[in-house]
Amino acid sequence: MASTKSYRDFILEQLRLLDNINCKSMMGEYLLYYNGILFGGIYDDRLLVKKVNGNQKYNMQEAIPYDCAKAMYLVSDVDSPELLKEIVLDTCKDLKKI
């Protein structure tokens, strides 16, 4: 099942506290970038972020974005722009080191 544009728009609105968020469509889903760093995506109307040490503290559940993909973290509380900002910043901080 592909993600809906309305859910994409909702997530982008929730990420409004961050400058330089980009969203790219990919095979019915959406890849999310912050300052050019791919940190996650929207898959089947679910916000998922890459698993890194810096975002383990949020105790998010693992989820598979699509068949044969690596597990990612499911962001279940998408109603808090402040929390989403922190998750994205912590995720990207670790991804910059890689």
PAMAR-129865 format. One record per residue: residue in three letters; residue number from 1; x, y, z of N, C-alpha, C in turn. Coordinates in steps of 0.05 Angstrom, whole numbers, plus 32768, in hexadecimal, padded with zeros to 4 digits. Layout:
DOTOR   residu   num    n.X    n.Y    n.Z   ca.X   ca.Y   ca.Z    c.X    c.Y    c.Z
DOTOR      ALA   NUM      X      Y      Z      X      Y      Z      X      Y      Z
...
end
This chain:
DOTOR   residu   num    n.X    n.Y    n.Z   ca.X   ca.Y   ca.Z    c.X    c.Y    c.Z
DOTOR      MET     1   8011   7FE8   8000   8000   8000   8000   8012   8019   8000
DOTOR      ALA     2   800C   802B   7FEF   801B   8044   7FED   8011   8058   8002
DOTOR      SER     3   8023   806A   8009   801B   807F   801C   800A   8095   800E
DOTOR      THR     4   7FF9   80A1   801D   7FE8   80B6   8012   7FF6   80D1   8013
DOTOR      LYS     5   7FEE   80E2   8000   7FF9   80FE   8000   7FEF   810D   8019
DOTOR      SER     6   7FD8   8107   8022   7FCE   8115   803A   7FDE   810F   8053
DOTOR      TYR     7   7FE7   80F5   8055   7FF8   80EE   806C   8013   80FB   8069
DOTOR      ARG     8   801E   80FB   8051   8038   8108   804B   8036   8126   8054
DOTOR      ASP     9   8021   8133   804B   801D   814F   8052   801B   8154   8070
DOTOR      PHE    10   800D   8141   807E   800B   8143   809B   8026   8140   80A8
DOTOR      ILE    11   8036   812D   80A0   8051   8129   80AB   8063   8141   80A5
DOTOR      LEU    12   8062   814B   808D   8072   8163   8087   806A   817B   8098
DOTOR      GLU    13   8051   817D   809D   8047   8193   80AF   8052   818E   80CC
DOTOR      GLN    14   8052   8176   80D5   805C   816F   80F0   807A   8174   80F2
DOTOR      LEU    15   8088   8173   80DC   80A5   8178   80DB   80AC   8195   80D6
DOTOR      ARG    16   8098   81A7   80D9   809C   81C3   80D2   80B0   81D1   80E3
DOTOR      LEU    17   80B7   81C7   80FB   80CB   81D4   810C   80E7   81D1   8102
DOTOR      LEU    18   80EB   81C0   80ED   8105   81BB   80E2   8107   81C9   80C6
DOTOR      ASP    19   811C   81D8   80C2   8121   81E3   80A8   812E   81CD   8097
DOTOR      ASN    20   812D   81D1   807D   813B   81BF   806A   8131   81A2   806B
DOTOR      ILE    21   8118   819E   806F   810C   8183   806B   8104   8180   804E
DOTOR      ASN    22   810C   816A   8042   8105   8164   8026   80F8   8149   8025
DOTOR      CYS    23   80E5   8146   8013   80D6   812D   8010   80D7   8126   7FF2
DOTOR      LYS    24   80DF   810D   7FED   80E1   8103   7FD2   80CF   80EA   7FCF
DOTOR      SER    25   80BF   80EB   7FBA   80AD   80D4   7FB5   80BE   80BD   7FA9
DOTOR      MET    26   80B8   80A5   7FB3   80C6   808D   7FAA   80B3   8075   7FAA
DOTOR      MET    27   80AA   806D   7F93   809A   8055   7F8F   8081   8055   7FA2
DOTOR      GLY    28   8073   806B   7FA4   805B   806D   7FB4   8060   8073   7FD1
DOTOR      GLU    29   8079   8076   7FD9   8080   807D   7FF4   8090   8097   7FF3
DOTOR      TYR    30   8099   80A1   800A   80A7   80BA   800B   80C0   80B8   801D
DOTOR      LEU    31   80D7   80C1   8011   80F0   80C2   8020   80F3   80DE   802C
DOTOR      LEU    32   80FC   80DF   8045   80FF   80F8   8053   811C   80FE   8059
DOTOR      TYR    33   8124   8117   8053   813F   8121   8056   813F   813A   8068
DOTOR      TYR    34   8153   813C   8079   8158   8154   8088   8174   815D   8082
DOTOR      ASN    35   8177   8175   8078   8191   8180   8070   81A0   816D   805E
DOTOR      GLY    36   8192   8160   804C   819E   814D   8039   81A3   8131   8043
DOTOR      ILE    37   819C   812C   805C   81A1   8112   8068   8187   8102   8068
DOTOR      LEU    38   8187   80EA   805B   8170   80D9   805B   816D   80CD   8077
DOTOR      PHE    39   8158   80D5   8085   8154   80CB   80A0   813D   80B8   80A3
DOTOR      GLY    40   812B   80B7   8090   8114   80A5   8093   8101   80A9   807B
DOTOR      GLY    41   80E9   80A0   8080   80D5   80A2   806A   80B9   809D   8074
DOTOR      ILE    42   80A7   80A0   8062   808B   809A   8067   8084   8081   8056
DOTOR      TYR    43   807D   806C   8064   8078   8052   8057   805C   8048   8061
DOTOR      ASP    44   804A   8043   804F   802F   803A   8056   8023   804C   806B
DOTOR      ASP    45   8025   8066   8068   801A   8079   807A   8025   8075   8097
DOTOR      ARG    46   803F   806F   8098   804D   806D   80B2   8067   807C   80AF
DOTOR      LEU    47   806E   808C   80C4   8087   809A   80C5   809C   8088   80D1
DOTOR      LEU    48   80B1   8082   80C2   80C7   8071   80CB   80E1   8080   80C9
DOTOR      VAL    49   80F3   807C   80DD   810D   8088   80DC   8122   8072   80DE
DOTOR      LYS    50   813A   8078   80D4   8150   8065   80D5   8157   8060   80F2
DOTOR      LYS    51   8160   8047   80F7   8169   8040   8112   8186   8048   8116
DOTOR      VAL    52   818B   8059   812A   81A6   8061   8132   81A7   8062   8150
DOTOR      ASN    53   81BF   8063   815B   81C2   8064   8178   81B4   807C   8185
DOTOR      GLY    54   81B5   8093   8177   81AA   80AB   8182   818C   80AC   8186
DOTOR      ASN    55   817D   809B   8177   8160   809C   817A   8155   8084   8189
DOTOR      GLN    56   8166   8073   8194   815D   805C   81A4   814E   8065   81BD
DOTOR      LYS    57   8156   807C   81C8   814A   8086   81E1   812C   808B   81DF
DOTOR      TYR    58   8121   808C   81C7   8105   8091   81C4   80F4   8078   81C5
DOTOR      ASN    59   8101   8061   81C8   80F3   8047   81CB   80DE   8042   81B6
DOTOR      MET    60   80E5   8047   819D   80D2   8043   8187   80D3   8025   817F
DOTOR      GLN    61   80BD   801C   8175   80BB   8000   816B   80C8   7FFE   8150
DOTOR      GLU    62   80D3   7FE7   814A   80DE   7FE2   8130   80C8   7FDC   811C
DOTOR      ALA    63   80CC   7FE3   8103   80B8   7FDD   80EE   80C8   7FDA   80D4
DOTOR      ILE    64   80BD   7FCA   80C3   80C9   7FC5   80A8   80BB   7FD7   8094
DOTOR      PRO    65   80C9   7FE8   8086   80BB   7FFA   8074   80AF   7FEC   805B
DOTOR      TYR    66   80BD   7FD8   8051   80B4   7FC9   803A   80C3   7FAE   803A
DOTOR      ASP    67   80BB   7F9B   802A   80C7   7F81   8029   80E5   7F83   8024
DOTOR      CYS    68   80F4   7F73   8033   8111   7F70   8030   8121   7F89   8039
DOTOR      ALA    69   8114   7F9B   8047   8122   7FB3   8050   812C   7FAF   806D
DOTOR      LYS    70   813F   7FC0   8075   8148   7FC0   8090   8133   7FCC   80A2
DOTOR      ALA    71   8133   7FC3   80BB   8120   7FCE   80CE   8126   7FEB   80D4
DOTOR      MET    72   8111   7FFA   80D8   8114   8016   80E0   8103   801A   80F9
DOTOR      TYR    73   8104   8032   8104   80F3   8038   811B   80D9   8046   8112
DOTOR      LEU    74   80C3   803D   811D   80A9   8048   8118   80A4   805F   812C
DOTOR      VAL    75   809E   8076   8121   8098   808E   8132   807A   808D   8135
DOTOR      SER    76   8071   8085   814D   8054   8082   8151   8047   809C   815A
DOTOR      ASP    77   8057   80AE   8168   804C   80C7   8171   8053   80DD   815D
DOTOR      VAL    78   8043   80DF   8148   8048   80F3   8133   8039   810D   8138
DOTOR      ASP    79   802C   810F   814F   801C   8127   8155   802C   813D   8164
DOTOR      SER    80   8045   8137   816A   8055   814B   8179   806C   8155   8167
DOTOR      PRO    81   806A   816D   815B   807F   8178   814B   809A   817A   815A
DOTOR      GLU    82   8098   8180   8174   80B1   8183   8184   80BF   8168   8187
DOTOR      LEU    83   80B0   8153   818C   80BC   8138   818E   80C8   812F   8173
DOTOR      LEU    84   80B9   8134   815E   80C3   812C   8143   80DD   813B   813D
DOTOR      LYS    85   80DE   8154   8144   80F7   8164   813F   810E   8156   814E
DOTOR      GLU    86   810B   814F   8167   8120   8142   8176   8128   8128   816A
DOTOR      ILE    87   8115   8118   8162   811B   80FE   8156   812B   8101   813D
DOTOR      VAL    88   8123   8114   812C   8131   8118   8112   814D   8123   8118
DOTOR      LEU    89   8150   8136   812A   816B   8141   8130   817D   812B   813B
DOTOR      ASP    90   8173   811B   814D   8184   8105   8159   818B   80F0   8144
DOTOR      THR    91   8178   80EA   8132   817E   80D7   811D   8193   80E1   810A
DOTOR      CYS    92   818F   80FA   8101   81A2   8105   80EE   81BE   810A   80FA
DOTOR      LYS    93   81BF   8110   8113   81D9   8114   8120   81EA   80FB   811E
DOTOR      ASP    94   81DE   80E4   8122   81EC   80CB   811F   81F2   80C4   8102
DOTOR      LEU    95   81DF   80CA   80F1   81E3   80C4   80D4   81FA   80D4   80C8
DOTOR      LYS    96   81FF   80EC   80D2   8215   80FD   80C8   8230   80F0   80CF
DOTOR      LYS    97   8231   80E0   80E4   824A   80D4   80EC   8251   80BC   80DB
DOTOR      ILE    98   823E   80B1   80CD   8242   8098   80BE   8251   809E   80A4
end
